Amino acid sequence: MSTFAVFGMTENFAREEARKKTPTNIGKTQLTEAQWLEAVERRVEQVMAGARVAQLSALFDAPQFAEQFIALLRKSGKARDLKIRALVKIEQPEAKGKRKAPSTEWKDVA
């Protein structure tokens, strides 16, 4: 059985990530709340303009549930690069008679 998830970037996800990663100090200078919020908004714009994507959903058993989740994300605000990916096992080649455990990776669902 496959596992599916939605990957992409939403403005809400970018904003939460920016709030966590934006420092409140620059050097020895403490930022005011207004300055920090401005820095957060700049970081949100950079993330939304970039190419990085993140897993936005929990795991689903079927791709149609992921499609419904994508529809909800599109209604809720700005989003980009929303894709459904499946977690697939990759068999490792044998090396000198020793079998390696299979690894897993996310592949785009067509």
Buried (B, 14 or more C-beta within 10 A) or exposed (E): EBBBBBBBBBBBBBBEBBEEEBEEEEEEEEBEEEEBEEBBEEBBEEBBEEEEBEEBBEEBEEBEBBBEBBEEBEEEEEBBEBBBBBEEEEEEEEEEEEEEEEEEEBEEBE
